[in-house]
Amino acid sequence: MELNLLTICYLIASVTFIIGLKMLSNPASARKGNLVAAAGMTIAILGTIFLYESEGQKLHNYAWIFGGLLIGAVVGTLAAKKVKMTAMPEMVSLFNGMGGACAALISAAEFYHIYELHKASPDTAFADIIPMGSYITIAAGAIIGTISYTGSIIAWGKLNGRVKDFSFKGQHIVNMIVLALTLAAAVFAYRSTVGTIYLPFILIGFFAFIYGILFVMPIGGADMPVVISLLNSFTGVAAACGGFLYDNKAMLTGGILVGAAGTLLTILMCKAMNRSLTNVLIGSFGGGGTTGAAGGKKEQGSHKEISLSDTAMVMAYANKVMIVPGYGLAVAQAQHTCHELEKILEDKGVEVKYAIHPVAGRMPGHMNVLLAEADVPYEKLLEMEQANDEFKTCDVVLILGANDVVNPAAKTDPASPIYGMPILDVELAKTVIVNKRSMKPGYAGIENDLFFQPKTSMLFGDAKKVLQDLCAEVKSI
């Protein structure tokens, strides 16, 4: 009866994962979907703790189990409450890395368990005591989980500025050699004896650890959302391997869902940039500090500035305003002030909408999360295709900290490293106002042609301060 009850718990958890993931696809239901999936995970965890039974024995080390759960819950809650929106991509990378590490440790623990059962026969071939399918699952979990861990930690360091992009000539060849050594160590381990299995298994972890670092180090700039979603799919696959090992339906379902969702999101991110995954991983767009030179330096002429009062006047008397949020908005934590400006303009009869580029920010959906925190109505958030259809009817486009996703070079300059990437066609509007701290290039390290076009005006300053002053100016008109 207890086994059946545990199976029911896993079934309920699996169903809630699927429902929660479906709800996450819509901003209006995303928060509720997260809670639904979390409830299912809670059921699966409690079911495992109190109902799981192996060889007639139940779990008994409750102090360690609940101690770990308590520490994790406290650390996770505090981290989530204190994190700034600018640091949200970093937290996603860090938490994803922890998931990969856990999956790798599960494989290591299962390997150790098998070793302990057979260490009395050191001359026995490891292949004779474990089916190939089970070993492949253990090795895959260890390799993929370790790569996800180290890759996510490097991505975390890149996003917070502690790790710089790094590449060298022939790095991709070195990467392939390290990956080949990882797989060779896995094959060697399977063909070793119980007494000599430790060294090759340690080599698996070592080479996978190094490969995860080398894999992410040269990638930067606008490719970071792709890398984050790809590493997320790695963690899902590694977790699914753990589900196979323990015949845990909830863990298997959750891992497959995360792996599949991460893979699909990676494909969508690549499509949004009009690039293949191979090009992202090998091309290293925005990495190594060489990207800016790739497009060549050219004379742009001069830019023109606009005053705060003129900006307020233009926006207050417009019929339609489109706001393009970018990472600069997140850095200034100005999403609430932006929403306030939106409401002030609407009180004056101005139609206000937001144009969201799929790879704006530092992670997939970054701008959606940012504006949702400020309670911006979901129906005002237009995806790139919708926004591009409406720019020609806009009187004013206000760009807040976005750079590469509005750069016309993506359409006009074959020498540019972002050439071919779909962008927001902001230049179709009557007036374009760009809020930036300075004329420095964006995260991809390339100059923006938009800033020098005749209909574009620059409004320099911190996004939050500028928006606060704009709110006051528009109110007074």
C-alpha positions as CSV (number, residue, x, y, z in Angstrom):
1,M,0.0,0.0,0.0
2,E,2.9,2.4,0.8
3,L,4.6,1.7,-2.5
4,N,1.3,2.5,-4.3
5,L,0.9,5.6,-2.3
6,L,4.5,6.7,-3.2
7,T,3.7,6.0,-6.8
8,I,0.6,8.2,-6.6
9,C,2.7,11.0,-5.0
10,Y,5.2,10.8,-7.9
11,L,2.3,10.8,-10.4
12,I,0.7,13.9,-8.8
13,A,4.1,15.6,-8.8
14,S,4.7,14.7,-12.5
15,V,1.3,16.1,-13.4
16,T,1.9,19.3,-11.5
17,F,5.2,19.8,-13.3
18,I,3.5,19.5,-16.6
19,I,0.7,21.9,-15.6
20,G,3.1,24.3,-14.0
21,L,5.3,24.4,-17.1
22,K,2.3,25.0,-19.3
23,M,1.2,27.9,-17.1
24,L,4.7,29.4,-17.2
25,S,4.3,30.0,-21.0
26,N,1.8,32.8,-20.2
27,P,3.0,35.8,-18.2
28,A,-0.5,36.1,-16.6
29,S,-0.4,32.6,-15.1
30,A,3.4,32.2,-14.7
31,R,3.5,33.0,-11.0
32,K,0.7,30.5,-10.2
33,G,2.3,27.9,-12.4
34,N,5.5,28.2,-10.4
35,L,3.5,27.6,-7.2
36,V,1.7,24.6,-8.7
37,A,5.0,23.0,-9.7
38,A,6.6,23.8,-6.3
39,A,3.6,22.1,-4.6
40,G,4.2,19.0,-6.7
41,M,7.9,19.0,-5.8
42,T,7.0,19.3,-2.1
43,I,4.7,16.2,-2.4
44,A,7.4,14.3,-4.2
45,I,10.0,15.2,-1.5
46,L,7.8,14.3,1.5
47,G,6.6,11.1,-0.2
48,T,10.2,10.0,-0.8
49,I,11.2,10.8,2.8
50,F,8.4,9.0,4.5
51,L,7.2,6.4,2.1
52,Y,10.4,5.3,0.2
53,E,11.5,1.8,1.1
54,S,14.6,-0.2,-0.1
55,E,15.3,-3.8,0.8
56,G,12.7,-3.6,3.5
57,Q,14.2,-0.5,5.1
58,K,13.0,3.1,5.2
59,L,15.0,6.2,5.4
60,H,16.1,6.8,9.0
61,N,18.6,9.7,9.0
62,Y,15.8,12.4,9.3
63,A,18.1,14.8,11.2
64,W,20.5,15.1,8.2
65,I,17.6,15.2,5.7
66,F,15.6,17.9,7.4
67,G,18.7,19.8,8.5
68,G,19.7,20.0,4.8
69,L,16.2,21.0,3.8
70,L,16.0,23.7,6.4
71,I,19.4,25.2,5.5
72,G,18.6,25.1,1.8
73,A,15.1,26.7,2.3
74,V,16.5,29.5,4.4
75,V,19.4,30.3,2.0
76,G,17.2,30.0,-1.0
77,T,14.5,32.3,0.5
78,L,16.9,34.9,1.6
79,A,18.8,34.9,-1.7
80,A,15.5,35.2,-3.7
81,K,14.2,38.0,-1.5
82,K,17.4,40.1,-1.5
83,V,18.4,39.6,-5.2
84,K,18.2,42.7,-7.4
85,M,16.6,42.4,-10.8
86,T,20.0,43.2,-12.3
87,A,21.4,40.1,-10.6
88,M,18.5,37.8,-11.5
89,P,20.4,36.3,-14.5
90,E,23.3,35.6,-12.2
91,M,21.1,33.9,-9.7
92,V,19.5,31.7,-12.4
93,S,23.0,30.7,-13.5
94,L,24.1,30.0,-9.9
95,F,21.1,27.9,-9.0
96,N,21.3,26.0,-12.3
97,G,24.9,25.2,-11.5
98,M,23.8,23.9,-8.1
99,G,21.3,21.6,-9.9
100,G,24.0,20.3,-12.2
101,A,26.3,19.6,-9.2
102,C,23.6,17.7,-7.4
103,A,23.0,15.5,-10.5
104,A,26.7,14.8,-10.7
105,L,26.9,13.9,-7.0
106,I,24.0,11.5,-7.5
107,S,26.0,9.7,-10.1
108,A,29.1,9.7,-7.9
109,A,27.1,8.4,-4.9
110,E,25.6,5.6,-7.0
111,F,29.0,4.7,-8.3
112,Y,30.4,4.6,-4.8
113,H,27.5,2.4,-3.7
114,I,28.2,-0.2,-6.4
115,Y,31.9,-0.1,-5.5
116,E,31.2,-0.7,-1.8
117,L,29.1,-3.7,-2.7
118,H,31.9,-5.3,-4.7
119,K,35.2,-4.0,-3.2
120,A,35.8,-7.4,-1.7
121,S,36.4,-8.7,-5.2
122,P,39.0,-6.1,-6.6
123,D,39.9,-8.2,-9.6
124,T,36.3,-8.4,-10.9
125,A,35.7,-6.5,-14.1
126,F,33.4,-3.5,-13.5
127,A,31.5,-4.4,-16.7
128,D,30.5,-7.7,-15.1
129,I,28.8,-6.2,-12.1
130,I,26.8,-3.4,-13.7
131,P,24.7,-3.5,-16.9
132,M,25.9,-1.2,-19.7
133,G,22.7,0.8,-19.7
134,S,23.0,1.6,-16.0
135,Y,26.7,2.5,-16.3
136,I,25.9,4.8,-19.3
137,T,23.3,6.6,-17.2
138,I,25.8,7.0,-14.3
139,A,28.5,8.3,-16.6
140,A,26.2,10.6,-18.5
141,G,24.8,12.1,-15.2
142,A,28.3,12.7,-14.0
143,I,29.6,14.2,-17.2
144,I,26.6,16.4,-18.1
145,G,26.0,17.5,-14.5
146,T,29.7,18.5,-14.0
147,I,29.7,20.4,-17.3
148,S,26.5,22.2,-16.3
149,Y,28.0,23.1,-12.9
150,T,31.3,24.5,-14.1
151,G,29.7,26.2,-17.1
152,S,27.0,27.8,-15.0
153,I,29.5,29.1,-12.5
154,I,31.6,30.6,-15.3
155,A,28.4,32.2,-16.7
156,W,27.6,33.5,-13.3
157,G,31.0,35.1,-13.1
158,K,30.7,36.6,-16.5
159,L,27.3,38.1,-15.8
160,N,28.5,39.8,-12.6
161,G,31.8,40.9,-14.1
162,R,34.1,38.7,-12.1
163,V,35.1,36.6,-15.0
164,K,36.3,38.1,-18.4
165,D,35.7,36.5,-21.8
166,F,38.8,34.5,-22.7
167,S,39.7,32.6,-25.9
168,F,42.8,31.5,-27.7
169,K,43.7,30.3,-31.1
170,G,42.7,26.7,-31.6
171,Q,40.5,26.7,-28.4
172,H,37.7,24.7,-30.1
173,I,40.1,22.0,-31.0
174,V,41.3,21.9,-27.4
175,N,37.7,21.7,-26.3
176,M,37.1,18.7,-28.6
177,I,40.2,17.0,-27.3
178,V,39.1,17.5,-23.6
179,L,35.6,16.2,-24.4
180,A,37.1,13.2,-26.2
181,L,39.3,12.5,-23.1
182,T,36.2,12.7,-20.9
183,L,34.4,10.1,-23.0
184,A,37.6,7.9,-23.2
185,A,37.9,8.0,-19.4
186,A,34.3,6.8,-19.2
187,V,35.0,3.9,-21.5
188,F,38.2,3.1,-19.7
189,A,36.3,3.1,-16.3
190,Y,33.8,0.6,-17.6
191,R,36.5,-1.8,-18.7
192,S,38.5,-1.4,-15.5
193,T,38.5,-3.8,-12.5
194,V,36.8,-2.9,-9.2
195,G,40.2,-2.3,-7.6
196,T,41.3,0.2,-10.3
197,I,38.0,1.9,-11.0
198,Y,38.6,5.0,-8.9
199,L,41.3,6.7,-11.1
200,P,39.3,6.6,-14.4
201,F,36.1,7.7,-12.6
202,I,38.0,10.7,-11.0
203,L,39.4,11.5,-14.5
204,I,35.8,11.6,-15.8
205,G,34.9,14.3,-13.3
206,F,38.2,16.2,-13.9
207,F,38.0,16.4,-17.7
208,A,34.3,17.2,-17.5
209,F,35.1,20.0,-15.0
210,I,37.7,21.5,-17.3
211,Y,35.5,21.1,-20.4
212,G,32.7,23.1,-18.7
213,I,35.1,26.0,-18.1
214,L,36.5,26.0,-21.6
215,F,33.1,25.6,-23.1
216,V,31.7,28.9,-21.7
217,M,34.8,31.0,-21.3
218,P,34.9,32.4,-24.9
219,I,31.2,33.0,-25.1
220,G,29.8,36.4,-24.1
221,G,27.9,39.4,-25.2
222,A,24.4,38.8,-26.7
223,D,25.0,35.0,-26.6
224,M,24.6,34.7,-22.8
225,P,20.8,34.1,-22.9
226,V,21.5,31.2,-25.3
227,V,24.2,29.8,-23.1
228,I,22.1,30.0,-19.9
229,S,19.1,28.2,-21.5
230,L,21.5,25.5,-23.0
231,L,23.1,24.9,-19.6
232,N,19.6,24.7,-18.1
233,S,18.8,21.9,-20.5
234,F,22.0,20.2,-19.5
235,T,21.0,20.2,-15.9
236,G,17.6,18.8,-16.8
237,V,19.1,15.9,-18.7
238,A,21.5,15.2,-15.8
239,A,18.6,15.1,-13.4
240,A,16.7,12.8,-15.7
241,C,19.7,10.4,-15.5
242,G,19.3,10.4,-11.8
243,G,15.6,9.5,-12.3
244,F,16.6,6.6,-14.4
245,L,19.1,5.4,-11.8
246,Y,16.6,5.4,-8.9
247,D,13.5,4.6,-11.0
248,N,12.0,7.8,-9.7
249,K,9.1,8.9,-11.9
250,A,8.9,12.4,-10.5
251,M,12.6,13.0,-10.9
252,L,12.6,11.6,-14.4
253,T,9.6,13.6,-15.5
254,G,11.0,16.8,-14.0
255,G,14.4,16.3,-15.6
256,I,12.9,15.5,-19.0
257,L,10.7,18.6,-18.9
258,V,13.6,20.9,-17.9
259,G,15.8,19.4,-20.5
260,A,13.2,19.7,-23.3
261,A,12.1,23.2,-22.2
262,G,15.8,24.3,-22.1
263,T,16.5,22.8,-25.5
264,L,13.4,24.4,-27.1
265,L,14.2,27.8,-25.5
266,T,17.8,27.5,-26.8
267,I,16.5,26.9,-30.3
268,L,14.1,29.9,-30.0
269,M,16.9,32.2,-28.7
270,C,19.0,31.2,-31.7
271,K,16.1,31.8,-34.0
272,A,15.7,35.2,-32.4
273,M,19.3,36.1,-33.4
274,N,19.0,34.3,-36.8
275,R,22.0,32.1,-35.9
276,S,22.6,28.4,-35.5
277,L,23.6,26.9,-32.2
278,T,26.9,25.8,-33.7
279,N,27.5,29.4,-34.7
280,V,26.8,30.6,-31.2
281,L,29.1,28.0,-29.6
282,I,31.9,28.3,-32.2
283,G,31.5,31.9,-33.3
284,S,31.7,33.3,-29.8
285,F,29.8,36.5,-30.8
286,G,30.5,39.2,-28.3
287,G,33.3,37.2,-26.6
288,G,36.9,37.9,-26.1
289,G,36.7,41.6,-26.6
290,T,37.2,41.2,-30.4
291,T,33.6,41.6,-31.5
292,G,33.7,45.4,-31.7
293,A,36.5,45.2,-34.2
294,A,34.8,42.6,-36.3
295,G,32.5,45.1,-37.9
296,G,35.2,47.6,-38.5
297,K,35.5,51.2,-37.3
298,K,33.6,53.7,-39.4
299,E,32.8,57.4,-39.3
300,Q,29.4,57.9,-37.8
301,G,29.2,61.7,-37.7
302,S,27.7,63.3,-34.6
303,H,24.8,62.5,-32.4
304,K,22.3,65.1,-31.1
305,E,21.0,65.4,-27.6
306,I,17.5,66.3,-26.4
307,S,16.6,68.0,-23.1
308,L,14.3,66.6,-20.5
309,S,11.7,69.2,-21.0
310,D,11.6,68.7,-24.8
311,T,11.3,64.9,-24.2
312,A,8.4,65.4,-21.8
313,M,6.7,67.8,-24.3
314,V,7.1,65.4,-27.2
315,M,5.8,62.4,-25.2
316,A,2.9,64.3,-23.6
317,Y,1.5,65.4,-26.9
318,A,2.0,62.1,-28.7
319,N,-0.8,59.8,-29.7
320,K,1.2,56.6,-29.3
321,V,4.4,55.9,-27.4
322,M,6.4,52.6,-27.5
323,I,8.9,51.9,-24.7
324,V,11.8,49.6,-25.4
325,P,13.3,48.2,-22.2
326,G,16.9,47.0,-22.0
327,Y,19.5,46.0,-19.5
328,G,20.1,49.6,-18.6
329,L,16.6,49.8,-17.1
330,A,17.3,46.8,-15.0
331,V,20.7,48.2,-13.8
332,A,18.9,51.4,-12.6
333,Q,16.0,49.4,-11.1
334,A,13.7,51.8,-12.8
335,Q,10.9,49.4,-13.8
336,H,8.5,50.9,-11.2
337,T,9.2,54.5,-12.3
338,C,8.8,53.4,-15.9
339,H,5.3,52.0,-15.1
340,E,4.5,55.3,-13.3
341,L,5.4,57.3,-16.4
342,E,3.2,54.9,-18.5
343,K,0.2,55.7,-16.2
344,I,0.8,59.4,-16.3
345,L,1.0,59.4,-20.1
346,E,-2.2,57.3,-20.3
347,D,-4.0,59.8,-18.1
348,K,-3.2,62.4,-20.8
349,G,-4.7,60.2,-23.5
350,V,-1.4,58.7,-24.8
351,E,-1.4,55.0,-25.8
352,V,1.6,53.3,-24.3
353,K,3.0,49.9,-25.1
354,Y,6.3,48.0,-24.6
355,A,8.4,46.3,-27.3
356,I,10.2,43.2,-26.0
357,H,13.1,41.6,-27.8
358,P,13.6,37.9,-27.1
359,V,17.3,38.3,-26.1
360,A,17.1,41.8,-24.4
361,G,18.9,41.7,-21.0
362,R,21.0,38.9,-19.8
363,M,18.7,35.9,-19.7
364,P,15.6,34.6,-21.6
365,G,12.5,36.6,-20.6
366,H,14.6,39.1,-18.5
367,M,12.5,42.1,-19.6
368,N,9.2,40.3,-19.1
369,V,10.2,39.4,-15.5
370,L,11.4,43.0,-14.9
371,L,8.2,44.6,-16.0
372,A,6.0,41.9,-14.3
373,E,7.6,42.9,-11.0
374,A,6.3,46.5,-11.6
375,D,2.8,45.1,-12.4
376,V,2.8,46.3,-16.0
377,P,-0.3,44.8,-17.7
378,Y,0.8,41.7,-19.7
379,E,-1.3,42.8,-22.7
380,K,1.0,45.8,-23.1
381,L,4.0,43.7,-23.6
382,L,4.4,43.2,-27.4
383,E,6.7,40.5,-28.8
384,M,9.2,41.5,-31.5
385,E,7.0,40.7,-34.5
386,Q,4.0,42.5,-33.0
387,A,6.0,45.5,-32.1
388,N,7.7,45.8,-35.5
389,D,4.2,46.0,-37.1
390,E,3.3,48.9,-34.8
391,F,6.4,51.0,-34.9
392,K,5.3,52.9,-38.0
393,T,2.2,54.1,-36.2
394,C,4.2,55.4,-33.2
395,D,4.9,59.1,-32.6
396,V,7.7,58.4,-30.1
397,V,9.9,55.4,-29.2
398,L,11.6,55.7,-25.9
399,I,14.6,53.3,-25.6
400,L,15.7,52.6,-22.0
401,G,19.1,51.0,-21.9
402,A,18.6,48.7,-24.9
403,N,21.5,48.7,-27.4
404,D,22.3,45.7,-29.6
405,V,18.6,44.7,-30.1
406,V,17.8,48.1,-31.8
407,N,21.0,48.4,-33.9
408,P,20.2,48.8,-37.6
409,A,23.6,47.4,-38.5
410,A,22.0,44.0,-38.1
411,K,20.1,44.7,-41.3
412,T,22.4,47.0,-43.2
413,D,26.0,46.1,-42.5
414,P,27.2,42.7,-43.7
415,A,30.6,43.3,-41.9
416,S,28.8,43.6,-38.5
417,P,29.0,40.6,-36.2
418,I,25.2,41.0,-35.5
419,Y,24.3,41.1,-39.2
420,G,21.2,38.9,-39.8
421,M,20.0,39.2,-36.2
422,P,16.3,40.2,-36.1
423,I,16.0,43.5,-34.3
424,L,13.3,45.9,-33.2
425,D,12.6,48.3,-36.1
426,V,12.5,51.4,-33.9
427,E,13.7,53.7,-36.7
428,L,10.2,53.4,-38.3
429,A,8.7,55.6,-35.6
430,K,8.5,59.4,-36.1
431,T,10.8,60.2,-33.2
432,V,13.3,58.0,-31.4
433,I,14.7,59.0,-28.0
434,V,17.5,56.9,-26.5
435,N,18.2,57.0,-22.8
436,K,21.8,55.8,-22.0
437,R,24.5,56.8,-19.5
438,S,27.0,57.4,-22.2
439,M,27.8,56.7,-25.9
440,K,29.7,53.5,-24.9
441,P,28.7,50.4,-26.9
442,G,26.4,47.7,-25.5
443,Y,27.2,44.3,-24.0
444,A,28.2,42.9,-27.5
445,G,30.9,45.6,-27.8
446,I,29.7,47.2,-31.1
447,E,28.8,50.7,-31.9
448,N,25.1,51.5,-32.6
449,D,24.3,53.1,-36.0
450,L,20.9,54.2,-34.6
451,F,22.3,56.8,-32.3
452,F,23.6,58.8,-35.3
453,Q,20.4,58.8,-37.4
454,P,18.6,62.2,-38.0
455,K,15.4,61.2,-36.2
456,T,17.3,59.9,-33.1
457,S,18.0,62.0,-30.0
458,M,20.1,61.0,-27.0
459,L,18.8,61.6,-23.5
460,F,21.8,60.9,-21.2
461,G,21.6,59.9,-17.6
462,D,20.6,57.2,-15.1
463,A,17.4,55.6,-16.3
464,K,15.7,55.9,-12.9
465,K,16.6,59.6,-12.4
466,V,15.6,60.4,-15.9
467,L,12.3,58.7,-15.6
468,Q,11.5,60.3,-12.3
469,D,12.2,63.8,-13.8
470,L,10.2,62.9,-16.8
471,C,7.2,62.0,-14.6
472,A,7.4,65.4,-12.9
473,E,7.8,67.2,-16.3
474,V,4.9,65.4,-18.0
475,K,2.6,66.0,-15.0
476,S,3.3,69.7,-15.2
477,I,2.3,70.0,-18.8
